[in-house]
Amino acid sequence: MVKKIYFQSIFFSFFFIKETFAAESGGMPQLNPEFWVSQIFWLILTFGIMYLVLSKLILPKISNNLESRKSQILENIEAAEKQREDSDVKLKEYDEIISKSKLEANSIFNQAREKALKDISAKKEVLDKQIDNEISEAEKEIYALRNNAPDKINKIAIETSSELLQKLIGAEVNNSSISAIVDDLSKRNGDKYYGN
Amino acid sequence: MAANPMSQFDVYRIGPEIKVGAFDISFTNASLFMILSTVSILLIFNLGSRKNSILPNKIQLLAELSYTFVSKMISDTAGSKAKPYFAFIFSLFMFVLFCNMFGMIPYTFTVTSHIIVTFVLAAFIFIGVTVIGFIKHGFGYLKLFVPSGVPAVLLPLIVVIEIISYLSRPISLSVRLFANMMAGHTMMKVFGGFVISLGVVGGWLPLSFSVALTGLEILVAFLQAYVFAILTCIYLNDALNLHH
């Protein structure tokens, strides 16, 4: 019976909630329904306005900003990729130019070397010819001198021996017999004297 | 007034009494902080979306990070079908977050520490989600109460439990936020009162506790806003995708 009354009082208190909680003002102010309607009204008003402004004006702008940034970043990345490719191509061209110019420099160097070698050999030939000529002339002179030498020596030998004989015996000796003797001697000893 | 830790939740009229018919819709301190929250949200996000620079300034970064945070939260929990409801969930999250955070400033009023406010939000979400569910799936939405793979013997029991848990969603959603905010603020007030009553000699311990609690409450303020929003996403996911 007591229990029943207790539950009934709780049940009825829901109908008179304002009166029930206004009586005990020391409790939770949250359960005081005095300003419930006001709170609901202002909540709907402020939240509604905020929702409308956010959804119609602000959030589309933010999403637009984010999208445009994303697309711009993608574009920039694409541009950077393109520039990288361009620079690769240019680097290849540069390498080619360098290798080509190296080859050219090599060939120029080789040509210059060949030319110098040719010049040197031509000059050498000329010099060699000159030297040969001079040598042969000198040889000819030497040969002539050597050929004349026995005759002169013979002559000197004949004259000296004839004079020697004249001084020794005091009589004229026939030159022709002396020259015959000298010739004979020189022919016999010629090899010894001239080293032929 | 200061002695009672509950007096910080008092709602009082600012200005004249406004009555529409039998209803009292007077401007109160609760209304003031609702307006402050919404105005600061609109101000921040308006400033953050006005310029479109590639390198965002601080306020633009804040707006865009919040945007991506909420949009990622929604797509993670409710999938791509929830995109039309992004604006609502974003507003909800920001509103609850700003109301909670405004409550952390001394001498302010915490809008979300009132059951009626959180309950109206939760009830709106509950009704909205239910309507969306019935629109998307017709009476097939009732399959939500019949989980697959349950033995037929248990089915009557399970269905009853499912219906009760579904119907208690608005209550749990609203009470969670309201109770967290109220308990935290009451505790801070109580410890603040201890600092005064114990004075210079013994007041340091509750003061240090109060400092720690402030940090914790800021965390709770964010966390409860996040939980409120993510639970809304989960309910929305049920209505949109009907995975049961």
Interface residues (C-beta under 8 A of the other chain):
Chain A: G26 G27 M28 P29 Q30 L31 N32 P33 E34 F35 W36 V37 S38 Q39 I40 F41 W42 L43 I44 T46 F47 I49 M50 Y51 V53 L54 S55 L57 I58 L59 K61 I62 S63 N64 N65 L66 S68 R69 Q72 I73
Chain B: N4 M6 S7 F9 D10 V11 R13 F23 D24 I25 S26 F27 T28 A30 S31 M34 I35 S37 T38 I41 L42 F45 N46 G48 S49 R50 N52 I54 Q60 A63 E64 Y67 T68 F86 A87 F88 F90 S91 M94 F95 V111 S113 H114 I115 I116 V117 V120 L121 F178 M182
